[in-house]
Amino acid sequence: MRISWNASDPAPVPVGQFDEFPLFLEARRLFSRRTQELVWANTRRFADVIGPGHDAVNKAGWHTTSTSPFCFTASLHGQVVAAAWAMHIRAVEASEGCNLAYALLDHVEGRGLAKLLTAMAFDALFLENPQIEFVNVQSRDSNERASGLARSFGMREIPKKGFGAVRPDSGSMISYRTYRLDAPTFAAAAKVVIAQRLQPPDEAPGACGLARYPEST
């Protein structure tokens, strides 16, 4: 089922370049039209992004806040080929956190694009909410791409925060892993990735340092 829209998305804001990929800050919505087109084109591949169903949500150990997520995308030949989201969450113990997710088409895998977009999304959220204490990635056991990305930032699996949930369409059980890292450590790693990979919009040579992103309304 596709999402019903009540308002038009603002135009995506160009924020830089990575190799041949123009990068954009999307609307402050979970799914802008552009990211909806990316994710709904392959629902099996992006099942974790679309949502695991109420049973998994209830067992995740956190809930979303009223703040909309930051989403950054990359395009190639005018098509969105990758996206990453950073969402402000609150854990059951009342600590503030960030939950990360990404979507990447298979023909651009292995380029470092998902890691850069994830770093940018977190960096933007952390600039807005410096009170965030931890960073969270939760994915199905079978999603090795998500696990590999989490580990590349130094995140560690927290076995006691793993859980099983009933698959909504079949009633079978799905196992989920939880990876976590404290926010200051993740922020330091994200800044290194951004400095090394993000070219500013004017394509000036050299590292850009800590990114400051245009405000999206």
Backbone hydrogen bonds, N-H to C=O, Kabsch-Sander energy under -0.5 kcal/mol:
donor,donor_aa,acceptor,acceptor_aa,energy
13,V,25,L,-2.7
15,V,23,L,-2.3
16,G,23,L,-1.0
17,Q,199,Q,-2.4
18,F,21,F,-2.3
21,F,18,F,-2.8
23,L,16,G,-2.7
24,F,73,T,-2.5
25,L,13,V,-2.7
26,E,24,F,-0.6
26,E,71,C,-2.9
29,R,27,A,-2.5
36,Q,32,S,-2.5
37,E,33,R,-2.1
38,L,34,R,-1.4
39,V,35,T,-2.6
40,W,36,Q,-2.8
41,A,37,E,-0.7
42,N,39,V,-1.4
43,T,40,W,-0.5
46,F,42,N,-1.9
47,A,44,R,-1.1
50,I,46,F,-2.3
51,G,47,A,-1.8
57,V,53,G,-2.1
58,N,54,H,-2.7
59,K,55,D,-0.8
59,K,56,A,-0.6
60,A,56,A,-0.7
60,A,57,V,-0.9
63,H,90,R,-2.0
65,T,88,H,-1.8
70,F,86,A,-2.1
72,F,84,A,-2.1
73,T,24,F,-2.4
74,A,82,A,-2.2
75,S,22,P,-2.1
76,L,79,Q,-2.5
79,Q,76,L,-1.6
81,V,74,A,-2.6
82,A,74,A,-1.3
83,A,103,A,-2.6
84,A,72,F,-2.1
85,W,101,A,-3.0
86,A,70,F,-2.1
87,M,99,N,-2.6
89,I,97,G,-2.3
90,R,63,H,-2.5
91,A,95,S,-2.7
92,V,61,G,-1.9
94,A,91,A,-2.5
97,G,89,I,-2.6
98,C,134,F,-1.4
99,N,87,M,-2.6
100,L,136,N,-2.5
101,A,85,W,-1.8
103,A,83,A,-2.8
105,L,81,V,-2.5
108,V,105,L,-1.6
109,E,106,D,-1.3
111,R,108,V,-0.9
116,L,112,G,-1.7
117,L,113,L,-2.6
118,T,114,A,-2.3
119,A,115,K,-2.3
120,M,116,L,-2.5
121,A,117,L,-2.4
122,F,118,T,-2.4
123,D,119,A,-2.6
124,A,120,M,-2.3
125,L,121,A,-2.0
126,F,122,F,-3.0
127,L,123,D,-2.1
128,E,124,A,-1.6
129,N,125,L,-2.8
132,I,129,N,-1.9
133,E,96,E,-2.3
134,F,96,E,-1.0
135,V,181,L,-3.0
136,N,98,C,-3.1
137,V,179,Y,-2.3
139,S,177,R,-1.6
141,D,175,S,-2.5
143,N,140,R,-1.8
144,E,142,S,-1.7
147,S,143,N,-1.8
148,G,144,E,-2.6
149,L,145,R,-2.1
150,A,146,A,-2.4
151,R,147,S,-2.4
152,S,148,G,-1.8
153,F,149,L,-0.8
153,F,150,A,-1.0
154,G,151,R,-1.8
155,M,150,A,-2.0
156,R,180,R,-1.9
158,I,178,T,-3.1
161,K,158,I,-2.0
162,G,159,P,-1.7
163,F,176,Y,-1.4
165,A,174,I,-2.7
167,R,172,S,-4.4
170,S,167,R,-0.6
171,G,167,R,-2.6
174,I,165,A,-3.5
176,Y,163,F,-3.2
177,R,139,S,-3.3
179,Y,137,V,-3.2
180,R,156,R,-2.1
181,L,135,V,-1.6
183,A,133,E,-2.3
186,F,182,D,-2.1
187,A,183,A,-3.0
188,A,184,P,-1.9
189,A,185,T,-1.9
190,A,186,F,-2.8
191,K,187,A,-2.2
192,V,188,A,-1.4
193,V,189,A,-1.9
194,I,190,A,-2.6
195,A,191,K,-2.6
196,Q,192,V,-2.0
197,R,193,V,-1.8
198,L,194,I,-2.3
199,Q,17,Q,-2.9
199,Q,197,R,-0.5
203,E,200,P,-2.6
